[in-house]
Structures are given as structure tokens and as C-alpha cells.
Amino acid sequence: MEVISMEKCGDPKWLFIIYLAVNGRLVTKDRLAKWGVIQSLECPLCLMKNEDLDHLCFQYPYTAEVWRKVLTWQEINRSTMHWTAEVQWAGKYMKGRSSTTLVYKLAMASSVYHLWLERNSRIFIQKMQQTNTIVRYIIQEAHGRGSRYPKLANRLHAMNIYP
């Protein structure tokens, strides 16, 4: 999937997590249960549904709100989709190396990474953040990473740092 082909633009941590997610290897509770490691599939974000990649990435209202705000910041006017549809949409509409495409890829990789951190924070240290805080981190890091490259700097400069 071309979503992960950002070479030097993306943070290596983001690229690793997005690589795992795109290839279905992110260790969510449904995968752990298949291996017999855990019994409870309860999502740590909503405590109601089973955790899987689709639920974690943009189906749960919290993660959907984060992604919706990140899409709005990029001036992409569409509703959020489940993970598989989101990856397919990116593969169809975010091809090439245009500044819009690269900003989308930065934002997607950063979003998945920060949502994964939020999930782990809730599991391991029982700490929760507001969606606006995570969105701010995503956008600030996209600006920080992308502004080093002239092609992206102009696009990011035209975009508002805070949604």
C-alpha cells in the first residue's frame, strides 16, 4: 500500500505502526485472542465492543472524531470510513507525490500512531486524552515533519495549524 511509502518524510515510529496496520499485523485484542493470549476482547476506548483494527481505526466514535477533524484540517470533505475502506480510498485518491497526497499520508500515519498510543495509554496507565489534544499533536507533528521539505512547506503553511 502506498500509504506507507513516505520514505524520509514520516517519523519512523509512525511508519512502523502504519506498516503493521496496513498489513493487518497490528497486535489488537482480536489478534491476541486468536493466539490464546487473552480472553477479553473488550475495546479499551469504549469498553463496549470488541477491539479489532476496523473498530480501533475510525469506527469507534472517539477515533472517528479524531480522524474527521484531521480530514477537515486537510480540507477533505467526506465522512470517516472503516479501516479497510479508508486504505482503499487512500490507494485510489492519494497517489503520487503531490503536496496534498504527502500531507494526507503524514496525517494518516500520525493519526494511526497517536490513536495507538491513546489505546495503549488507556490500557497500561489508565490515562485518557481529549480528542482535541490528539488532533493538535497530529497536526503539529505533520507541520514539524513536513515543513522541512519545500514541496510540503508551502502546502502546510497555507493550512491552519490548529483545526
N, C-alpha and C positions, 0 to 999 in steps of 0.2 A: 504494500500500500504506500502510495506516495506521501501520505500524511507524515510519515516519519522521515522522509528524505530531506531534512533541513540542513544536513551536514554540519557546518560550523555555526549556524545561526542559533540553534536551540541549546538550552542548558543540557548537559549530558544526563542529568537526573531525569529531566522531562522526557528526553528521547528514549531512555531505558524504559520508563513506565509506559509511554505511549506505544513502544515496540511490543511490550508484553500485552497490552490491552488489544492492540490491532490483531495480534496473532493468537488471541484467546488464551494467553498464558498468565494473566494477572491472577494472583492467588486470592480469589474471593472465597467466601464461605461455601458456596456451592461446589467449588473445586476441592476444597479441604474435606468436605463431607464425602465426596466420591472416593477420596483416598482413605477414608475412615479415620481421619484425624480429629474431627469434631462431630458433635451430634446436632447442635442447634444451628440452623441456617438464618436465624433472625438478623435482619439488617441493623447494624449499629447506628444508622442515621435515623431510621423511622421506628424501629422496634416493632414493626407490624408485619412486613413482608419478608420473604426470603431474599437474601443477598445473592445477586448474580451480577454479571457485568452490565447487562441492559438496565437493571434497576439502579445500580450504582452510578452509571453514566447516563444521566439525563432523564430517567423515568421517575425517580423519587422527586417530589416537589422541591426539596431543598436544592438538589443538584440541577434540576431543570431550571430553577430560578437563576442560579449562578450562570448557567450556560446561556439562558435567554438574555441576561444583562450583558454578557460578553459578546453575543451576536449583535445586540443593539448597538453596543460601542463600535462594532465594526461596520455598522450600517447595513447589516444583513437582516432583512425583514421577512422572517419566516418563523414558524413555531419550532420548538425543540422536537427532536425525534429520538427514538431509542437508539442505542449504540450502533447496531448493525446498519440501520438506515442512515445514521449520521456519517458513518465511514463511507457508505456507498455514495451519499450526496457529495462528500468531500472529493471522492475519486472522480466523480462526474464533473463537478463545477469548479474545483480548486486545483486545476492542473497547471503545470508550467512554473515559471519563476517570477511572475508579476509581483509587484509590491503587495497588492491585495491578497494574493494567494499566500505569500510568505507570512503576512500578518495573521491570516487565518490559521496557518499551521502553527505559528508561535502561540497563538491564543488557545488553540485546541490542546496542544501538548502541555502548556502551562495549566490549563483548566483541569485536565485529567490528573496531572501530578498533584495539584493543590486539593482536589477532591479526594484523592487517595490519601493525602496527608491528613485531611479532616477526618476521614473514616478511621484511620489508624489512631489519631489523637483521641477520638471518642472511645475507642476500644481500650487503649493502653493507658491513657492518663485522664480519662473522663473529662476532657476539656472540649468545649464547643465554641465555635466562632459564628458570628453573624454572616449572612451571605454577602453583605456589602464589604466586609473586611476581606473576604476571599477574592471577590471581584477586584478590589483595589490592588491586592497583591498580584493577581494575574496581569492586570493592565500595566502596573508599574514595572513588572519584570519583563513584559513584552517590550515596553518602551526602552528599558535598560539594555536588553539584549539586541533589539533591532536597530536602535539609534546609532550603533557602531558602524552600520553599513549604509552608505549613501543612498542606495536604492530604497531602503526601508525608512531611513531617517525622514525623508520628505513626507512620505505617507503617514508615518506616526506623528509627525509634527502637525499635520493637518487634522489629526484626530484628537479629541479631548482626552486628557489623561484620566480623568475621573468621569464615569458614566453618570 
